[in-house]
Amino acid sequence: MDWKLYDLDGEFIQEVNCQFDACDFAVFNGATSVKIDFEKQEAYILSKEEN
């Protein structure tokens, strides 16, 4: 697993295989906006659905 996914607070959520998995898992966690850093192979949830 090369990529890492982080939540709104910058806390590590999980490792994922690729940028596509990072986006998918972010959406599963309620993300409405995600920042992808290709150089660092990291994804950050920037905003979530309001319940």
Z-matrix of the N, CA and C atoms (Angstrom, degrees):
N
C 1 1.433
C 2 1.529 1 108.10
N 3 1.315 2 114.77 1 120.76
C 4 1.457 3 119.51 2 -174.47
C 5 1.523 4 114.07 3 -100.44
N 6 1.329 5 117.27 4 -29.21
C 7 1.460 6 121.58 5 -173.71
C 8 1.520 7 111.07 6 -98.39
N 9 1.358 8 115.06 7 154.83
C 10 1.453 9 121.36 8 177.47
C 11 1.527 10 109.34 9 -125.57
N 12 1.329 11 115.78 10 143.15
C 13 1.457 12 122.89 11 179.17
C 14 1.524 13 108.91 12 -114.87
N 15 1.361 14 115.75 13 134.01
C 16 1.461 15 122.23 14 -178.42
C 17 1.524 16 109.95 15 -123.10
N 18 1.346 17 116.03 16 151.16
C 19 1.459 18 120.38 17 -179.84
C 20 1.527 19 111.70 18 -87.82
N 21 1.329 20 116.48 19 -172.38
C 22 1.468 21 122.74 20 -177.99
C 23 1.525 22 113.08 21 -57.34
N 24 1.321 23 116.78 22 -31.90
C 25 1.460 24 121.98 23 -177.73
C 26 1.525 25 112.70 24 -90.50
N 27 1.331 26 116.71 25 4.96
C 28 1.458 27 120.48 26 -178.53
C 29 1.516 28 113.59 27 79.74
N 30 1.336 29 115.78 28 11.49
C 31 1.461 30 120.88 29 178.69
C 32 1.523 31 109.89 30 -82.96
N 33 1.316 32 116.17 31 136.54
C 34 1.463 33 122.58 32 179.47
C 35 1.526 34 109.60 33 -62.03
N 36 1.349 35 116.25 34 131.34
C 37 1.466 36 121.57 35 175.86
C 38 1.528 37 109.74 36 -100.08
N 39 1.340 38 116.54 37 -56.90
C 40 1.464 39 119.85 38 -178.18
C 41 1.519 40 111.24 39 -169.64
N 42 1.330 41 114.86 40 162.77
C 43 1.461 42 121.80 41 172.21
C 44 1.522 43 108.28 42 -87.26
N 45 1.329 44 115.85 43 145.09
C 46 1.466 45 121.58 44 178.49
C 47 1.527 46 108.67 45 -135.75
N 48 1.322 47 116.30 46 167.68
C 49 1.461 48 121.11 47 -174.79
C 50 1.521 49 114.55 48 -75.12
N 51 1.337 50 117.44 49 -36.43
C 52 1.459 51 119.73 50 -172.27
C 53 1.523 52 110.14 51 -158.93
N 54 1.329 53 116.49 52 176.52
C 55 1.467 54 120.63 53 -179.40
C 56 1.524 55 111.76 54 -62.71
N 57 1.319 56 117.78 55 -31.31
C 58 1.464 57 120.55 56 178.93
C 59 1.526 58 110.40 57 -67.52
N 60 1.328 59 117.33 58 -42.17
C 61 1.463 60 120.81 59 176.64
C 62 1.517 61 110.62 60 -65.22
N 63 1.324 62 117.19 61 -38.01
C 64 1.463 63 120.92 62 178.18
C 65 1.525 64 110.10 63 -59.37
N 66 1.314 65 116.73 64 -44.37
C 67 1.473 66 120.68 65 178.45
C 68 1.517 67 110.89 66 -65.78
N 69 1.320 68 117.62 67 -44.25
C 70 1.467 69 121.30 68 179.78
C 71 1.525 70 111.33 69 -60.51
N 72 1.333 71 117.45 70 -48.98
C 73 1.458 72 120.58 71 -179.12
C 74 1.522 73 111.32 72 -66.69
N 75 1.313 74 117.81 73 -33.32
C 76 1.465 75 120.82 74 176.07
C 77 1.524 76 110.11 75 -62.21
N 78 1.326 77 117.17 76 -44.26
C 79 1.463 78 121.31 77 178.55
C 80 1.532 79 110.21 78 -64.81
N 81 1.328 80 117.45 79 -40.52
C 82 1.462 81 120.56 80 176.87
C 83 1.523 82 110.92 81 -59.59
N 84 1.342 83 117.17 82 -28.06
C 85 1.457 84 122.70 83 178.54
C 86 1.524 85 112.32 84 -90.71
N 87 1.337 86 117.64 85 11.39
C 88 1.457 87 122.03 86 174.62
C 89 1.517 88 115.48 87 89.54
N 90 1.318 89 118.53 88 11.62
C 91 1.463 90 121.40 89 -177.43
C 92 1.525 91 111.89 90 -67.52
N 93 1.329 92 114.88 91 140.71
C 94 1.462 93 121.21 92 172.56
C 95 1.524 94 110.62 93 -113.30
N 96 1.343 95 116.28 94 -14.01
C 97 1.460 96 121.72 95 178.36
C 98 1.522 97 108.36 96 -148.12
N 99 1.345 98 115.49 97 134.33
C 100 1.460 99 121.23 98 -177.06
C 101 1.525 100 109.59 99 -135.26
N 102 1.324 101 116.64 100 137.11
C 103 1.468 102 122.34 101 174.00
C 104 1.524 103 107.62 102 -99.92
N 105 1.328 104 116.39 103 128.07
C 106 1.461 105 121.94 104 179.14
C 107 1.527 106 108.59 105 -109.68
N 108 1.323 107 116.57 106 125.57
C 109 1.463 108 122.15 107 176.82
C 110 1.528 109 106.75 108 -110.97
N 111 1.328 110 116.25 109 99.34
C 112 1.462 111 120.98 110 -176.13
C 113 1.524 112 111.91 111 -67.23
N 114 1.309 113 116.89 112 -36.42
C 115 1.471 114 120.31 113 -178.45
C 116 1.530 115 111.38 114 -64.51
N 117 1.330 116 116.90 115 -44.04
C 118 1.462 117 121.32 116 -178.80
C 119 1.532 118 112.64 117 -89.08
N 120 1.321 119 116.43 118 -9.58
C 121 1.462 120 123.07 119 -176.34
C 122 1.533 121 110.35 120 57.18
N 123 1.344 122 114.34 121 53.85
C 124 1.447 123 121.78 122 179.94
C 125 1.527 124 110.12 123 -133.74
N 126 1.329 125 115.27 124 150.83
C 127 1.463 126 121.80 125 175.46
C 128 1.523 127 108.17 126 -129.19
N 129 1.340 128 115.36 127 138.54
C 130 1.461 129 121.55 128 -177.67
C 131 1.524 130 109.55 129 -125.00
N 132 1.320 131 116.63 130 127.30
C 133 1.455 132 120.77 131 174.08
C 134 1.520 133 107.17 132 -74.63
N 135 1.340 134 117.06 133 123.00
C 136 1.455 135 122.05 134 -178.47
C 137 1.520 136 112.61 135 -98.14
N 138 1.332 137 117.16 136 -30.68
C 139 1.461 138 120.82 137 176.73
C 140 1.517 139 109.43 138 -152.38
N 141 1.331 140 114.61 139 156.48
C 142 1.464 141 121.48 140 -178.99
C 143 1.517 142 109.89 141 -128.88
N 144 1.343 143 114.96 142 161.63
C 145 1.463 144 121.65 143 174.68
C 146 1.519 145 109.00 144 -61.15
N 147 1.307 146 115.82 145 141.88
C 148 1.459 147 119.86 146 174.61
C 149 1.512 148 108.20 147 -92.96
N 150 1.325 149 115.57 148 130.90
C 151 1.475 150 120.48 149 -178.52
C 152 1.501 151 110.92 150 -95.18
